[in-house]
Amino acid sequence: MKIKYIIPFPLTQDKVEKRAAQIPQDLIRPDVVIEFIPVRNSAFLADSLYEGLLLEMFIFEAGMRSEEEGYDAVCIDTASDSGMQALRSRLSIPVIGPGLVGCHIASMLGRKFSIISLFERWNDNCKRNMIAYQMIHKVASFRSLSDVQPDVANLMDGKEELVYPQLENLCLKAINEDGADAIVMASTTMHQAVNYLKDRLPVPVINPGIWGVRIAIDMVDLGISHSKRAYPSPGKLQDEIWSSLPSAQEFQPVDFRVVGLKPAR
């Protein structure tokens, strides 16, 4: 079995390995091969609808020929599930968005769950997805560390002592004040904090990336995929259009001081 795991930023190999580390190899069968494929261009932080569209475009391009390339399933390395619906229309093999999977897993483990984010601006996307997935009634709260700028390349390296306790306190507020029975990480970039939180919280903590991969494997094993009635294939393929999209010269995560923005409060 071969799975394409689309990383939504054009990262170098060492940065790809940091993101690939969210999928522990001892949890994957020997006959399953996961290929971690970064996009060739992208948004910076997916902090707006404008950036969300860029993210969708390049994730779709990276995955649109997966079936012809011999992959059995596609997983998307962002809990925003960017590109999932368009890829489900283009492909017949399973296309898995970890945000959708993670929230369904959480809903099976408790009555309500909270979605915990590093970045206030990502909350809007989480809310839109929960409304679209008709799961908003299962959400106890959306909470975030609004003053932490995400680093999609280096993740939480060097920030553990600062960020992990803040996330723990945020999760405890979601549990004790909002009534959350489970916690869902709002981003696959947060996977490094999951074991820390699991050891300290009284409720399940969901790491959406690994759950997405496990569901993809099960779908392939069981011979099932998304409904083509829900995601109809296009009448005419125009894949050649995507060749006009530019590649990134060198990906640099956004610096708020450069673009004149401030983190949302």
C-alpha positions as CSV (number, residue, x, y, z in Angstrom):
1,M,0.0,0.0,0.0
2,K,1.3,3.4,-0.9
3,I,0.0,6.7,0.6
4,K,0.8,10.2,-0.6
5,Y,1.1,12.6,2.4
6,I,0.9,16.1,1.0
7,I,2.8,18.7,3.1
8,P,1.2,22.1,2.4
9,F,4.5,24.1,2.3
10,P,7.5,23.9,-0.1
11,L,9.9,22.8,2.6
12,T,13.5,21.4,2.4
13,Q,14.1,17.8,3.3
14,D,15.1,18.4,6.9
15,K,11.9,20.4,7.5
16,V,9.9,17.7,5.8
17,E,11.3,15.2,8.3
18,K,10.1,17.3,11.2
19,R,6.5,17.1,9.9
20,A,6.8,13.5,9.0
21,A,7.7,12.7,12.6
22,Q,4.1,13.1,13.5
23,I,3.5,9.6,12.0
24,P,5.4,7.1,14.2
25,Q,6.7,4.4,12.1
26,D,6.1,1.7,14.7
27,L,2.3,2.4,14.3
28,I,2.5,1.7,10.5
29,R,2.5,-1.8,9.1
30,P,5.6,-2.9,7.1
31,D,3.6,-3.2,3.9
32,V,2.5,0.5,4.1
33,V,4.7,3.1,2.4
34,I,4.0,6.7,3.2
35,E,5.7,9.3,0.9
36,F,5.8,12.8,2.3
37,I,5.5,15.2,-0.7
38,P,5.8,18.9,-0.2
39,V,3.9,21.3,-2.5
40,R,6.0,23.5,-4.8
41,N,4.5,26.7,-3.6
42,S,2.0,27.8,-1.0
43,A,0.6,30.5,1.3
44,F,2.5,31.7,4.3
45,L,0.3,31.0,7.3
46,A,-3.2,30.4,5.9
47,D,-4.4,33.3,8.1
48,S,-7.2,34.5,5.8
49,L,-9.5,33.4,3.1
50,Y,-7.0,34.8,0.5
51,E,-4.2,32.7,1.9
52,G,-6.6,29.7,2.3
53,L,-7.3,29.8,-1.5
54,L,-3.5,29.7,-2.2
55,L,-3.1,26.7,0.1
56,E,-6.0,24.9,-1.6
57,M,-4.6,25.5,-5.1
58,F,-1.1,24.1,-4.5
59,I,-2.3,21.1,-2.3
60,F,-4.7,20.2,-5.1
61,E,-2.0,20.4,-7.7
62,A,0.3,18.2,-5.6
63,G,-2.4,15.5,-5.3
64,M,-4.5,15.6,-8.5
65,R,-2.5,12.9,-10.3
66,S,-2.0,10.6,-7.3
67,E,-4.2,7.9,-8.7
68,E,-2.3,7.7,-12.0
69,E,1.0,7.8,-10.0
70,G,0.1,4.6,-8.3
71,Y,-1.0,5.8,-4.9
72,D,-3.7,4.0,-3.0
73,A,-4.8,7.0,-0.9
74,V,-4.0,10.7,-0.2
75,C,-3.6,12.3,3.2
76,I,-3.4,16.1,3.6
77,D,-0.9,17.5,6.2
78,T,-3.1,20.3,7.5
79,A,-6.1,20.1,9.8
80,S,-7.7,22.8,7.7
81,D,-8.4,20.0,5.3
82,S,-7.4,22.4,2.5
83,G,-7.9,20.8,-1.0
84,M,-9.7,17.8,0.3
85,Q,-13.0,18.4,-1.4
86,A,-11.5,19.3,-4.8
87,L,-9.2,16.3,-4.6
88,R,-12.2,14.0,-3.8
89,S,-13.8,15.3,-6.9
90,R,-10.7,14.7,-9.0
91,L,-9.8,11.3,-7.5
92,S,-11.5,8.0,-6.8
93,I,-9.0,6.8,-4.2
94,P,-9.5,7.9,-0.6
95,V,-8.6,11.5,0.2
96,I,-8.3,12.1,3.9
97,G,-8.4,15.5,5.7
98,P,-7.1,15.1,9.3
99,G,-9.4,17.9,10.7
100,L,-12.5,16.0,9.7
101,V,-11.2,12.7,11.0
102,G,-9.8,14.1,14.3
103,C,-13.1,15.8,15.2
104,H,-15.1,12.6,14.4
105,I,-12.7,10.6,16.6
106,A,-13.1,13.1,19.4
107,S,-16.9,13.0,19.1
108,M,-16.8,9.2,19.6
109,L,-14.8,9.6,22.8
110,G,-16.9,12.2,24.5
111,R,-20.0,14.3,24.3
112,K,-18.2,17.6,23.4
113,F,-14.7,18.5,22.4
114,S,-12.6,21.7,22.2
115,I,-10.3,22.7,19.4
116,I,-7.0,24.1,20.6
117,S,-4.9,26.3,18.3
118,L,-1.6,28.2,18.5
119,F,-3.0,31.1,16.4
120,E,-6.2,33.1,16.8
121,R,-6.6,33.5,13.1
122,W,-6.8,29.8,12.6
123,N,-10.0,29.7,14.7
124,D,-12.1,31.1,11.9
125,N,-11.2,28.3,9.6
126,C,-11.9,25.8,12.4
127,K,-15.4,27.3,12.9
128,R,-16.2,27.3,9.2
129,N,-15.2,23.6,8.9
130,M,-17.3,22.6,11.9
131,I,-20.3,24.4,10.4
132,A,-19.7,22.8,7.0
133,Y,-19.3,19.3,8.6
134,Q,-22.4,19.9,10.7
135,M,-20.5,19.3,13.9
136,I,-20.7,22.7,15.5
137,H,-23.1,21.4,18.1
138,K,-20.3,19.0,19.3
139,V,-17.8,21.8,19.9
140,A,-17.4,23.0,23.5
141,S,-15.1,25.8,22.6
142,F,-12.4,27.1,20.3
143,R,-9.4,28.4,22.2
144,S,-6.0,29.7,21.0
145,L,-2.7,31.2,22.1
146,S,-3.1,34.4,20.2
147,D,0.4,35.7,20.9
148,V,2.3,32.7,19.5
149,Q,3.2,33.0,15.8
150,P,3.2,29.5,14.2
151,D,6.4,28.3,12.5
152,V,5.3,25.9,9.9
153,A,8.9,24.9,9.0
154,N,10.5,24.4,12.5
155,L,7.3,23.7,14.4
156,M,7.7,24.1,18.1
157,D,11.5,23.4,18.3
158,G,13.1,25.7,20.9
159,K,9.7,26.9,22.2
160,E,8.7,23.8,24.2
161,E,9.3,25.2,27.7
162,L,7.3,28.3,26.8
163,V,4.5,26.9,24.7
164,Y,3.7,23.5,26.2
165,P,2.6,24.8,29.6
166,Q,0.5,27.5,28.0
167,L,-1.2,24.8,25.9
168,E,-1.8,22.8,29.0
169,N,-3.4,25.7,30.8
170,L,-5.5,26.5,27.7
171,C,-6.7,22.8,27.6
172,L,-7.6,22.8,31.3
173,K,-9.7,25.9,30.8
174,A,-11.5,24.2,27.9
175,I,-12.1,21.2,30.1
176,N,-13.0,22.9,33.4
177,E,-14.8,26.0,32.1
178,D,-16.2,25.0,28.7
179,G,-17.1,21.3,29.4
180,A,-14.8,19.6,26.9
181,D,-14.6,15.8,27.2
182,A,-11.8,15.7,24.6
183,I,-9.2,18.0,23.1
184,V,-8.4,18.2,19.3
185,M,-5.2,19.9,18.1
186,A,-6.2,22.5,15.5
187,S,-3.1,21.9,13.4
188,T,-0.8,19.1,12.5
189,T,2.1,21.5,13.3
190,M,1.1,21.0,17.0
191,H,1.9,17.2,17.1
192,Q,5.1,17.7,19.1
193,A,3.0,18.8,22.1
194,V,0.5,15.8,22.1
195,N,2.5,13.4,24.3
196,Y,3.1,16.2,26.8
197,L,-0.6,17.0,27.0
198,K,-1.7,13.4,27.1
199,D,0.4,12.9,30.3
200,R,-1.1,15.9,32.0
201,L,-4.8,16.1,30.9
202,P,-7.7,14.1,32.3
203,V,-9.3,13.7,28.8
204,P,-8.3,12.2,25.4
205,V,-6.0,14.4,23.2
206,I,-6.4,13.9,19.5
207,N,-3.4,14.3,17.1
208,P,-5.3,14.6,13.8
209,G,-2.3,13.7,11.5
210,I,-1.8,10.1,12.7
211,W,-5.6,9.5,12.8
212,G,-5.9,10.6,9.2
213,V,-3.2,8.1,8.1
214,R,-4.8,5.2,10.1
215,I,-8.2,5.9,8.6
216,A,-6.7,6.0,5.1
217,I,-5.1,2.6,5.7
218,D,-8.4,1.2,6.9
219,M,-10.3,2.6,3.9
220,V,-7.8,1.0,1.5
221,D,-7.9,-2.3,3.4
222,L,-11.7,-2.3,3.4
223,G,-12.0,-1.3,-0.3
224,I,-14.0,1.9,0.4
225,S,-13.6,5.5,-0.6
226,H,-15.6,8.7,-0.6
227,S,-18.9,8.9,-2.4
228,K,-18.9,10.0,-6.0
229,R,-22.4,11.1,-5.5
230,A,-21.2,13.6,-2.9
231,Y,-18.0,14.4,-4.9
232,P,-18.8,13.9,-8.6
233,S,-15.9,13.7,-11.0
234,P,-15.5,16.5,-13.5
235,G,-16.9,16.0,-17.0
236,K,-13.6,17.3,-18.5
237,L,-10.1,17.2,-17.0
238,Q,-8.0,20.4,-17.4
239,D,-4.9,19.4,-15.4
240,E,-2.6,21.2,-17.9
241,I,-3.9,24.5,-16.5
242,W,-2.0,23.9,-13.3
243,S,1.3,23.9,-15.0
244,S,1.2,27.7,-15.2
245,L,1.4,28.0,-11.4
246,P,4.8,29.4,-10.3
247,S,7.1,27.5,-8.0
248,A,8.5,29.0,-4.8
249,Q,12.0,30.4,-5.1
250,E,12.7,29.9,-1.5
251,F,10.0,29.5,1.1
252,Q,10.2,31.8,4.1
253,P,7.5,31.8,6.7
254,V,5.8,35.2,7.1
255,D,7.2,37.7,9.6
256,F,4.6,40.1,10.9
257,R,7.1,42.9,11.3
258,V,7.9,42.7,7.5
259,V,4.3,42.8,6.3
260,G,3.1,45.2,8.9
261,L,0.5,42.9,10.4
262,K,-0.1,42.1,14.1
263,P,-1.3,38.8,15.5
264,A,-5.1,38.9,16.1
265,R,-6.0,39.3,19.8
